[in-house]
Amino acid sequence: MEPHPDGSVPGTLFVADGVTIAPQEGLVVRFGRNRLEVDLCIGADDLQVSRVHGTITCRAGQWWLDCTGRSPVQLPNAVLLYSDSPPVPLDVGYTPLSLRSSRGREHVIELYISGPRGNRPSAWPAAETEEPRRWRLSRDERLALAVLGRRYLVNEPHPQPLSRQQAAAELLDLDPDGRWTVKKVEHVVADVRTRLSSNGVFGLRRDEVGEPVGLTLAVNLLRELTSSSTLVPSDLDLLENPDDAPPCE
């Protein structure tokens, strides 16, 4: 393996607090609450975190994550790894691992595994902050999604989308000229989901979330739109003046 310019080799495991671990067959990296038993200490003052909550093991050039704690380790896309789950391989790039406590706390380990062409991400403390990727929405799309996701925009705890029937009725009242129906709401939302999915957003297709689908697709769509600042609380103003919605942005 050729080293990177920073001296690391492909497959090097980086941890956000500055720990760097070169790949070595059979190497086991332990994480958990007991600083004396682990390599990465997390949740030292939280008894919901096990003393050794999990391991990251290098096997055949791949890092594998295993949970040994009493509560699961959460990976991206809401994947939960339990103590009786088989180990899972960690992909090249960034992976956050979360440990949640019943006391409302959440502990996160940020991992980065270097690939064959890339180094560890550099620190840029003085650089300009990048804008989030905001998605283009038409006037009807923004209006429909602001109604559908109103509970998200007012920061309700555990928000859920309005039903298609509720949204259609409210939209028809707000915008009679729009001739809103349940079918129109469904088509508008489906068009946005398809567009975002084709641009790499995961969890917006039935085959990506499994059955029963329920509200999962709508929830994932609204989470993406709100977390990217595509939909923001000021969009609720459209519910008072729908004609103020821009034609497309």
ZAMARGU-4260 file (C-alpha; in steps of 0.2 Angstrom, whole numbers, plus 5000, padded with zeros to 4 digits):
<rodrens>
0) 5000/5000/5000 | 5006/5017/4995 | 5006/5030/5010 | 4996/5046/5008 | 5005/5063/5008
5) 5001/5064/5027 | 5010/5048/5030 | 4994/5037/5032 | 4991/5021/5022 | 4974/5017/5014
10) 4962/5010/5027 | 4969/5020/5041 | 4956/5023/5054 | 4954/5041/5060 | 4944/5046/5075
15) 4938/5064/5077 | 4947/5068/5093 | 4964/5065/5085 | 4967/5046/5086 | 4975/5038/5071
20) 4975/5019/5069 | 4984/5011/5055 | 4976/4995/5048 | 4984/4979/5055 | 4977/4962/5053
25) 4968/4956/5069 | 4970/4973/5078 | 4955/4976/5089 | 4950/4994/5094 | 4938/4994/5109
30) 4926/5008/5114 | 4916/5011/5129 | 4914/5019/5147 | 4929/5011/5156 | 4944/5021/5151
35) 4956/5007/5158 | 4948/4994/5147 | 4946/5003/5130 | 4955/5012/5117 | 4941/5025/5114
40) 4932/5031/5130 | 4915/5037/5127 | 4901/5041/5140 | 4913/5039/5155 | 4899/5046/5166
45) 4884/5037/5159 | 4880/5020/5166 | 4869/5017/5151 | 4885/5015/5141 | 4894/4998/5144
50) 4911/4997/5150 | 4916/4989/5134 | 4902/4994/5122 | 4909/4988/5106 | 4924/4984/5095
55) 4931/4989/5078 | 4942/4975/5071 | 4954/4975/5056 | 4951/4959/5046 | 4957/4956/5028
60) 4960/4974/5025 | 4943/4979/5031 | 4937/4987/5048 | 4922/4978/5056 | 4911/4985/5069
65) 4904/4973/5083 | 4892/4978/5097 | 4896/4970/5114 | 4886/4982/5125 | 4868/4981/5133
70) 4861/4994/5121 | 4863/4995/5102 | 4875/5005/5092 | 4866/5016/5080 | 4874/5018/5062
75) 4868/5030/5048 | 4851/5027/5041 | 4844/5022/5058 | 4853/5005/5057 | 4854/4997/5074
80) 4868/4985/5079 | 4864/4974/5094 | 4875/4963/5104 | 4868/4947/5095 | 4870/4955/5078
85) 4884/4950/5066 | 4898/4962/5064 | 4896/4974/5050 | 4909/4981/5039 | 4913/5000/5039
90) 4914/5009/5023 | 4928/5020/5017 | 4924/5038/5022 | 4914/5046/5037 | 4904/5035/5049
95) 4896/5042/5065 | 4892/5029/5078 | 4879/5034/5091 | 4875/5027/5108 | 4859/5033/5116
100) 4855/5034/5134 | 4838/5032/5142 | 4841/5049/5151 | 4840/5058/5134 | 4859/5059/5131
105) 4868/5054/5115 | 4886/5050/5113 | 4894/5050/5096 | 4910/5043/5089 | 4915/5050/5073
110) 4926/5039/5062 | 4934/5041/5045 | 4942/5027/5035 | 4954/5033/5022 | 4952/5026/5004
115) 4965/5022/4991 | 4965/5040/4984 | 4960/5051/4999 | 4968/5057/5015 | 4960/5062/5031
120) 4949/5077/5029 | 4959/5093/5033 | 4954/5105/5047 | 4948/5122/5040 | 4945/5133/5056
125) 4946/5149/5047 | 4938/5145/5030 | 4921/5151/5025 | 4907/5140/5030 | 4899/5131/5016
130) 4880/5133/5012 | 4870/5118/5014 | 4864/5110/4998 | 4846/5117/4996 | 4835/5109/4983
135) 4825/5118/4970 | 4806/5118/4973 | 4793/5125/4962 | 4779/5136/4969 | 4767/5122/4971
140) 4780/5110/4978 | 4785/5123/4991 | 4767/5126/4996 | 4762/5108/4997 | 4777/5103/5007
145) 4775/5118/5019 | 4758/5112/5023 | 4763/5093/5024 | 4777/5097/5035 | 4770/5111/5045
150) 4773/5101/5062 | 4792/5100/5057 | 4793/5119/5054 | 4785/5123/5071 | 4797/5112/5080
155) 4784/5100/5087 | 4792/5085/5097 | 4791/5069/5087 | 4783/5078/5072 | 4773/5068/5059
160) 4768/5073/5041 | 4750/5078/5039 | 4740/5065/5029 | 4737/5068/5011 | 4719/5070/5014
165) 4722/5084/5027 | 4735/5092/5016 | 4724/5092/5001 | 4709/5100/5011 | 4720/5113/5018
170) 4728/5117/5001 | 4712/5119/4993 | 4706/5131/5006 | 4722/5141/5005 | 4724/5141/4986
175) 4707/5137/4977 | 4714/5141/4960 | 4727/5127/4962 | 4713/5114/4961 | 4721/5103/4975
180) 4716/5085/4977 | 4723/5071/4986 | 4730/5064/4969 | 4738/5081/4966 | 4747/5081/4983
185) 4753/5063/4980 | 4760/5068/4963 | 4769/5084/4969 | 4777/5075/4983 | 4781/5060/4973
190) 4790/5071/4960 | 4801/5079/4973 | 4805/5062/4981 | 4810/5055/4964 | 4821/5071/4960
195) 4830/5070/4976 | 4832/5051/4975 | 4840/5053/4958 | 4852/5065/4966 | 4858/5053/4979
200) 4846/5055/4994 | 4844/5038/5002 | 4827/5032/5010 | 4815/5040/4997 | 4811/5024/4988
205) 4800/5009/4993 | 4814/4997/4990 | 4826/5007/5001 | 4814/5007/5017 | 4805/4990/5016
210) 4787/4986/5019 | 4776/4992/5027 | 4781/5009/5021 | 4768/5019/5030 | 4774/5037/5032
215) 4792/5033/5031 | 4795/5040/5014 | 4786/5056/5018 | 4796/5057/5035 | 4812/5055/5026
220) 4808/5068/5013 | 4803/5081/5026 | 4819/5077/5036 | 4830/5080/5021 | 4821/5096/5016
225) 4821/5103/5033 | 4839/5098/5038 | 4846/5105/5021 | 4836/5122/5025 | 4826/5119/5009
230) 4811/5121/5020 | 4812/5134/5034 | 4800/5141/5047 | 4798/5157/5036 | 4789/5145/5023
235) 4774/5145/5035 | 4771/5163/5030 | 4765/5155/5013 | 4750/5147/5023 | 4744/5165/5025
240) 4749/5172/5008 | 4751/5157/4996 | 4753/5169/4981 | 4770/5175/4989 | 4778/5159/4985
245) 4792/5161/4972 | 4788/5152/4955 | 4804/5142/4957 | 4820/5143/4967
</rodrens>
